[in-house]
Amino acid sequence: MTPQLLSLTLAYDDTRFFGAVMFTDPTHPDDKPATVLIDYTGESPWFRLTNVDPDGQAPSVPAMVEADRIMRFLLRYTPERIGRAAADFPQL
């Protein structure tokens, strides 16, 4: 099951960013949304994801997978926002 994007918030300065992404479960729309925090890191892949749910930290958790995919997409097309080049984000 792929989570459905509910909200994405990012704040940038010249070299860093932080934010959060929230997802709903389309099969259980009344459940509490999954929330993943996003922080800048100084090395590839240039971001760190932290699930608000302490039991959902595994990279295979659907919200973590989708947040990773979204961040790689955004940074691939706007690397200059954090002082990087497109070569830092190879297409997979």
Backbone hydrogen bonds, N-H to C=O, Kabsch-Sander energy under -0.5 kcal/mol:
donor,donor_aa,acceptor,acceptor_aa,energy
4,Q,24,T,-2.6
6,L,22,M,-3.1
7,S,22,M,-1.6
9,T,20,A,-2.8
11,A,18,F,-2.8
13,D,16,R,-2.2
18,F,11,A,-1.6
19,G,38,I,-2.2
20,A,9,T,-2.1
21,V,36,V,-2.4
22,M,7,S,-3.0
23,F,34,A,-2.7
24,T,4,Q,-2.7
28,H,25,D,-1.7
31,D,28,H,-1.8
34,A,23,F,-2.0
36,V,21,V,-2.9
37,L,50,T,-3.4
38,I,19,G,-2.9
39,D,48,R,-2.2
40,Y,17,F,-1.2
41,T,46,W,-1.3
46,W,43,E,-3.0
48,R,39,D,-2.8
50,T,37,L,-2.1
52,V,35,T,-2.9
56,G,53,D,-2.4
57,Q,54,P,-0.5
61,V,58,A,-1.9
64,M,61,V,-0.7
65,V,61,V,-2.5
66,E,62,P,-2.4
67,A,63,A,-2.3
68,D,64,M,-2.4
69,R,65,V,-2.2
70,I,66,E,-2.4
71,M,67,A,-2.5
72,R,68,D,-2.5
73,F,69,R,-2.0
74,L,70,I,-2.7
75,L,71,M,-2.7
76,R,72,R,-1.6
77,Y,73,F,-1.5
78,T,74,L,-1.3
81,R,78,T,-1.6
82,I,79,P,-1.7
83,G,80,E,-1.4
84,R,79,P,-2.3
88,D,85,A,-2.0
89,F,86,A,-1.9
